[in-house]
Amino acid sequence: MAGQPRVTALYLGGNKLRGQLPASIGQLTALNILQLQYNEGLTGQLPEELFQLEQLISLRLRFTSMTVAYLLRSDVSRRLTPST
């Protein structure tokens, strides 16, 4: 899809977000950075679709109330950089 806009990064830290991250996040196939830190109102489980994003290399969840209900595949955990 040449010429189509592609979301590669979402910087949403500290925006007082509330609720759950929707499974539709998996539709952002070019996403490589997702920063959600300091949104204590974010709750629930991280959708598995998030970890199917092959381009995702940075995920920041510090100071959220989100959980992971399954083990990450080793290829996914190696791809993600540690949050600081």
C-alpha positions as CSV (number, residue, x, y, z in Angstrom):
1,M,0.0,0.0,0.0
2,A,2.4,2.7,-1.1
3,G,1.5,6.1,0.0
4,Q,-0.8,5.0,2.8
5,P,-0.3,6.7,6.1
6,R,1.2,4.3,8.7
7,V,1.4,4.8,12.4
8,T,4.9,3.9,13.6
9,A,4.9,5.4,17.1
10,L,2.3,6.4,19.8
11,Y,3.6,8.5,22.6
12,L,0.6,8.6,25.1
13,G,2.5,8.7,28.4
14,G,1.0,10.8,31.1
15,N,-2.3,11.5,29.4
16,K,-4.7,10.3,32.1
17,L,-6.0,7.5,29.9
18,R,-8.5,5.2,31.5
19,G,-9.9,1.8,30.6
20,Q,-8.5,-1.1,28.6
21,L,-6.3,-1.2,25.5
22,P,-8.5,-2.5,22.7
23,A,-7.5,-5.6,20.7
24,S,-7.7,-3.4,17.6
25,I,-4.2,-2.1,18.5
26,G,-3.1,-5.1,16.5
27,Q,-4.3,-3.4,13.3
28,L,-1.4,-0.9,13.6
29,T,1.0,-3.2,11.8
30,A,3.8,-0.7,11.4
31,L,3.8,0.3,15.1
32,N,7.3,0.0,16.6
33,I,7.0,2.3,19.7
34,L,4.1,2.4,22.2
35,Q,4.5,4.5,25.3
36,L,1.6,4.3,27.8
37,Q,3.5,4.9,31.0
38,Y,2.1,7.1,33.8
39,N,-1.5,6.3,32.9
40,E,-2.6,4.7,36.2
41,G,-6.2,4.5,34.9
42,L,-5.2,2.0,32.2
43,T,-6.4,-1.4,33.5
44,G,-7.1,-5.0,32.4
45,Q,-5.0,-7.4,30.4
46,L,-2.8,-6.4,27.5
47,P,-4.4,-7.8,24.4
48,E,-2.5,-10.7,22.8
49,E,-2.8,-8.8,19.4
50,L,-0.3,-6.3,20.8
51,F,2.5,-8.9,20.9
52,Q,1.8,-10.1,17.3
53,L,3.0,-6.7,16.0
54,E,6.3,-7.8,14.4
55,Q,7.7,-4.2,14.2
56,L,7.1,-3.4,17.9
57,I,10.5,-2.9,19.6
58,S,9.6,-0.5,22.5
59,L,6.7,-0.9,25.0
60,R,6.5,1.3,28.1
61,L,3.9,0.4,30.7
62,R,5.4,1.8,33.9
63,F,2.8,3.1,36.3
64,T,-0.2,1.5,34.7
65,S,-2.5,-1.1,36.1
66,M,-2.3,-3.4,33.1
67,T,-1.4,-7.1,33.3
68,V,-0.2,-9.9,31.0
69,A,-2.2,-13.1,31.4
70,Y,0.1,-15.3,29.4
71,L,3.8,-15.9,28.9
72,L,5.5,-13.9,26.2
73,R,7.1,-15.9,23.4
74,S,10.9,-15.7,23.6
75,D,11.1,-14.0,20.1
76,V,8.7,-11.2,21.4
77,S,10.5,-10.6,24.6
78,R,13.9,-10.4,22.8
79,R,12.5,-7.9,20.4
80,L,11.2,-5.5,23.1
81,T,13.6,-3.1,24.7
82,P,13.6,-2.7,28.5
83,S,11.6,0.2,29.8
84,T,13.5,2.9,31.7
